Amino acid sequence: MFIHLGGEKIIRASELIAIFDLSVEKSSKISKQFIQQAEKDKKIEHIGEEECKSLVVTQSKVYYSPISSMTLKKRAHQLLTN
C-alpha cells in the first residue's frame, strides 16, 4: 500500500511513522531539535513548490508536504482499515 504525499511523491504505508501539522515544528523545542538534526543529516525533502502544510516522518526521511495533515491522516487511515 502507498500514500501520496503531494507532487509526484509516494511512500510505502509501512514506512510511515507520523504525520504532523506544520505548526508542530514551531511549537516545541524537541520538534525543532528533531528537524535541525534531520536537516544536518540531509534527511529533509520538500515536496513541490507549493506552501508546506504538514510534516511526514518516515523511517528514512522527513517530508514537507503541501497536503494538509488531516487529508494525509485520512488517506493513511483508509489504507490501514482496508
N, C-alpha and C positions, 0 to 999 in steps of 0.2 A: 504494500500500500504506500501511496505517495501523497504528499501535501504540497500544494502550490503556494509559494510564499510571495508571489508577485513577479512581474517581469517575466523572465524565462527561467526562474529558479524553482526547482522542485527538489524536495528532500524525501528520504525514506521516513515513514512514520516511526519506524523503530529507532531512528537516531534522535528523535525529538526528546528534549529534556524539559524545556519550559518555554512558555510564551508570555511576554510581559508587555504592558503598555509602556510607551517610551518615557512616560513621566517617572517611572521607577529609576531610571538612570540618574535623575537629578535629586530624587527624594531620600536617598540612603547613602551613607558613607561606604558601606560594604559593596553596594552595587557599583558605585563609582570606581572603587578599587578593582572590582572584577573586570569592568570594561577597560580600565587602564592596563591591566595585565594582559587581557586579550589583544589589545592594540599592540602592546610591546611584543607579544608572541606572534603578531601578524595573523591573528585568527578572526579578524573582523571583516565582514563583507557587506557592502551597501548594495541593495538591490534597486536597480533602475535610477532614474533621475528625479523621480517624484519625492515629495516630502515624506520622511520616515514617520511611521505611526506606531511601530512595535519593534520589540527585540525578540528574536527567536534564538534560543540557546539549544545547540545540538551537541553531540559527543565530540565533534571536531572543530566547530566554528560558532561564532555569534553573528547573526544576520540582522541588519537593519532593514525592515520590510515596510513598503508603502501601504500595506494592507493592515487594517485595524486589528488589534489583538482579539477583539470579540469575534470578528469574522474568522480569523485563523483558529481560534479555540473551537468554534462551531464545526469547522472543517475537520479538525483533529478528533473531536468528539464523535462525529458521524462515522469516521473510519474505525474508531475503537468500539463502537456499539454494533457495527455490522458484522 
